[in-house]
Amino acid sequence: MGRYSWSNRRLKLKASLKKLNLSGSRKHEKILGNRKRNVLSGGKGDDIINGRGGKDILTGGPGADFFVISQGQDQITDFNPSEGDQIVHRGYDQIIRLPVNGGTLITTLDRKVSTFVASIKPDQIALQSQQRLKPTYKAVFEGGASVRLESAESEFQQSLGMMQREALPKRRGMMFPQRKAQRKSVYMFNCLAPLDILFLNDGEIVDLSAKTPICISPDSDDCPLYKSSRPFDNWIELRSGSIGRFGLTIGSQVDLIAL
């Protein structure tokens, strides 16, 4: 099974008011709908398909395709995990996956999101899902280096974490704020790349895990757990090697600045 990075450059096809049906080619493309009814069909490349608003029919075609969950009532007709297809969440925090006749419904309680995925069960959808959140914080380390952070704040977002994501860029990461200082376990189930993990309490690194390896077991119960020796109110996941590159140690201070 091949995998094409989300970050690689793609040609962009965008539906206008005059053209609501778009079909891709053999190249890697980003195919975008509008607020009306769109029929978006990928070609033989690895495509990103986003219906945006409205009622849309999304067909990836051959290749590893990324189906972006958007507002509206969409249908995904050919989700194929064996080709590397992915469901991508962009910020909705109350997602539920329900088995329905003929497939899975991905929805929110208020039904702003309602995407039907044909011929696949919810547990398969969960294994092939990832999130791409907009960076909303900047972490500044004692030496002056900084990284931009996505913030996984809801229970759903924290459950997805960095699952099914390729290696992070050097200046990007994800943080997981907690309501209060506590001890929790972190695992690397369904992750594709090793990570450096910082456990923070009130802006101080209280523990860390460098070059944390991925878990290759298909059963999350078999994955090692990584714990902090002290309670923490946040943790940050960075590209593997960041701890050494930024000179981070237990006791180092980290300033989190809203962007």
C-alpha distance (Angstrom), angle and dihedral (degrees) to the residues before:
residue distance angle dihedral
M1 . . .
G2 3.78 . .
R3 3.78 124.6 .
Y4 3.78 127.9 -153.7
S5 3.77 116.9 -161.4
W6 3.79 117.5 -114.6
S7 3.79 88.9 -135.8
N8 3.81 95.8 58.6
R9 3.80 114.4 108.9
R10 3.81 116.3 -92.7
L11 3.77 134.6 -175.5
K12 3.81 110.9 -107.1
L13 3.80 123.5 -129.6
K14 3.80 115.8 -177.8
A15 3.80 127.6 -175.9
S16 3.78 114.4 -122.1
L17 3.80 126.8 -163.2
K18 3.80 88.3 -91.8
K19 3.78 98.4 45.8
L20 3.79 119.1 48.4
N21 3.81 98.5 156.3
L22 3.79 115.1 71.7
S23 3.79 129.0 178.8
G24 3.78 125.8 -169.9
S25 3.78 129.0 -138.5
R26 3.78 133.1 -138.7
K27 3.81 91.7 -69.5
H28 3.81 130.7 86.9
E29 3.79 106.7 -90.2
K30 3.79 144.1 175.3
I31 3.80 108.1 -137.2
L32 3.82 116.4 -165.6
G33 3.80 130.4 -173.0
N34 3.79 130.2 -163.4
R35 3.81 135.0 -133.1
K36 3.79 94.1 -70.0
R37 3.80 131.7 72.5
N38 3.81 108.9 -62.1
V39 3.77 133.7 -176.9
L40 3.81 106.2 -154.9
S41 3.79 118.8 -175.9
G42 3.77 125.8 -178.4
G43 3.77 123.8 -145.2
K44 3.78 130.6 -140.0
G45 3.79 93.5 -62.3
D46 3.81 129.6 84.7
D47 3.79 102.7 -87.3
I48 3.81 140.2 -171.7
I49 3.82 108.9 -140.2
N50 3.81 120.3 -168.6
G51 3.80 120.1 171.9
R52 3.81 92.4 -173.8
G53 3.84 109.6 -168.0
G54 3.78 127.6 -4.4
K55 3.79 132.4 40.5
D56 3.79 109.0 -49.3
I57 3.78 139.9 176.0
L58 3.80 112.0 -143.4
T59 3.80 122.5 -165.4
G60 3.77 119.0 176.3
G61 3.77 102.0 -170.6
P62 3.82 122.0 -162.5
G63 3.81 118.1 -16.1
A64 3.80 136.2 47.1
D65 3.81 102.9 -51.9
F66 3.82 130.0 -171.8
F67 3.82 114.4 -143.6
V68 3.82 109.9 -161.7
I69 3.80 115.0 -147.1
S70 3.81 107.8 -129.4
Q71 3.78 139.3 169.5
G72 3.78 115.6 -78.3
Q73 3.77 135.6 46.6
D74 3.80 109.7 -57.7
Q75 3.79 135.3 172.4
I76 3.80 122.8 -148.8
T77 3.79 106.2 -160.8
D78 3.81 105.7 -176.1
F79 3.80 112.5 29.3
N80 3.81 105.3 167.0
P81 3.85 119.3 -179.2
S82 3.82 91.6 -173.6
E83 3.83 88.6 66.0
G84 3.81 92.7 48.4
D85 3.82 97.6 -102.2
Q86 3.81 115.3 170.1
I87 3.78 138.6 -162.4
V88 3.82 109.7 -137.6
H89 3.81 123.5 -157.6
R90 3.79 118.1 -159.4
G91 3.80 104.1 -169.8
Y92 3.81 112.9 -48.5
D93 3.78 104.5 134.5
Q94 3.82 106.1 -167.5
I95 3.78 100.7 56.7
I96 3.79 119.9 155.2
R97 3.81 128.6 -176.1
L98 3.79 117.0 -144.0
P99 3.81 129.5 -173.2
V100 3.80 108.8 -124.5
N101 3.77 134.3 170.9
G102 3.79 107.4 -65.0
G103 3.79 98.9 5.7
T104 3.81 144.8 -26.6
L105 3.80 132.6 -41.0
I106 3.82 116.0 -146.0
T107 3.79 106.7 -162.4
T108 3.79 148.6 144.3
L109 3.80 124.7 -124.3
D110 3.80 90.6 -109.4
R111 3.83 90.2 48.9
K112 3.81 93.1 -127.7
V113 3.79 83.2 130.6
S114 3.79 118.7 44.2
T115 3.80 115.7 158.6
F116 3.80 121.8 166.9
V117 3.82 115.7 -154.9
A118 3.77 112.2 -162.6
S119 3.81 125.4 -133.3
I120 3.79 99.9 -0.6
K121 3.81 134.8 100.6
P122 3.82 126.8 -124.4
D123 3.82 94.0 -111.9
Q124 3.81 90.4 55.8
I125 3.80 89.9 48.7
A126 3.81 89.8 52.0
L127 3.81 92.1 54.6
Q128 3.81 91.7 50.1
S129 3.81 97.8 46.5
Q130 3.78 131.3 105.1
Q131 3.79 137.7 165.8
R132 3.78 132.9 -129.9
L133 3.78 109.6 -166.3
K134 3.78 125.5 -176.2
P135 3.83 111.0 -106.2
T136 3.80 107.1 -107.5
Y137 3.82 102.4 167.1
K138 3.78 138.8 48.3
A139 3.81 121.2 -146.7
V140 3.82 112.3 -150.3
F141 3.82 116.2 -164.9
E142 3.80 128.1 -152.8
G143 3.80 93.4 -100.4
G144 3.80 91.1 55.9
A145 3.82 98.2 -104.2
S146 3.80 116.4 131.5
V147 3.79 139.6 -167.2
R148 3.80 131.7 -163.2
L149 3.79 114.1 -120.9
E150 3.76 135.6 -152.4
S151 3.81 108.5 -145.7
A152 3.81 116.8 -136.8
E153 3.80 99.8 -163.2
S154 3.81 109.0 155.4
E155 3.78 124.8 69.7
F156 3.81 90.0 -110.6
Q157 3.80 93.3 50.4
Q158 3.80 92.1 48.1
S159 3.80 90.8 49.3
L160 3.82 90.0 56.6
G161 3.80 95.5 41.8
M162 3.79 110.7 149.3
M163 3.81 95.7 -22.1
Q164 3.81 115.8 147.1
R165 3.82 92.5 3.4
E166 3.79 123.1 132.5
A167 3.81 119.5 -126.5
L168 3.81 112.1 -54.4
P169 3.81 120.8 -114.6
K170 3.82 114.0 -102.8
R171 3.81 93.7 -103.3
R172 3.80 99.4 42.5
G173 3.80 135.1 81.8
M174 3.78 145.9 147.2
M175 3.79 128.9 -114.0
F176 3.81 130.2 -156.5
P177 3.84 111.7 -155.8
Q178 3.83 117.1 -159.9
R179 3.80 128.2 -151.0
K180 3.79 91.3 -124.9
A181 3.79 139.2 -2.2
Q182 3.79 109.9 -76.1
R183 3.79 144.6 140.0
K184 3.78 116.0 -98.5
S185 3.77 134.0 161.7
V186 3.79 125.2 -118.4
Y187 3.78 124.0 -157.7
M188 3.79 135.5 -175.2
F189 3.80 98.5 -133.8
N190 3.82 114.8 152.7
C191 3.83 92.3 2.5
L192 3.79 120.3 138.3
A193 3.82 101.6 -157.4
P194 3.83 135.3 35.0
L195 3.79 117.5 -103.1
D196 3.80 141.5 -157.8
I197 3.82 110.7 -127.2
L198 3.82 125.5 -156.8
F199 3.81 120.6 -166.8
L200 3.82 111.3 -154.8
N201 3.77 135.7 -168.4
D202 3.80 117.5 -173.9
G203 3.79 90.1 -19.8
E204 3.81 96.3 -50.1
I205 3.80 124.0 113.3
V206 3.81 104.3 -120.2
D207 3.81 96.3 173.1
L208 3.79 139.5 -6.9
S209 3.80 142.9 -164.9
A210 3.80 116.5 -149.6
K211 3.81 123.4 -153.7
T212 3.79 92.1 -3.6
P213 3.82 106.0 -163.2
I214 3.78 124.8 -128.7
C215 3.80 119.4 -107.7
I216 3.80 112.0 -119.3
S217 3.81 96.0 -170.2
P218 3.83 115.7 111.3
D219 3.82 87.8 -142.8
S220 3.81 115.6 73.3
D221 3.81 90.3 -153.4
D222 3.81 88.7 68.0
C223 3.81 94.5 55.4
P224 3.84 119.7 105.7
L225 3.80 116.4 -109.4
Y226 3.80 121.4 -131.2
K227 3.81 114.8 -152.6
S228 3.76 136.8 -179.6
S229 3.80 119.1 -120.5
R230 3.83 87.9 -138.0
P231 3.82 134.2 38.0
F232 3.81 115.0 -86.9
D233 3.80 135.9 -166.2
N234 3.81 97.3 -158.9
W235 3.75 140.5 15.4
I236 3.79 130.5 -158.9
E237 3.79 128.4 -153.7
L238 3.81 117.3 -153.6
R239 3.77 138.2 173.7
S240 3.80 111.5 -71.6
G241 3.81 109.9 -91.2
S242 3.81 95.0 31.1
I243 3.82 93.9 113.1
G244 3.79 91.4 60.5
R245 3.80 94.7 37.8
F246 3.82 93.2 53.6
G247 3.83 95.1 37.2
L248 3.81 93.8 -121.2
T249 3.81 121.6 173.7
I250 3.80 138.3 165.1
G251 3.81 105.7 -72.1
S252 3.82 94.9 32.2
Q253 3.79 115.4 134.2
V254 3.80 123.2 -124.9
D255 3.80 122.3 -165.2
L256 3.82 114.4 -152.0
I257 3.80 111.2 -156.1
A258 3.81 123.8 -174.3
L259 3.80 113.0 -124.7
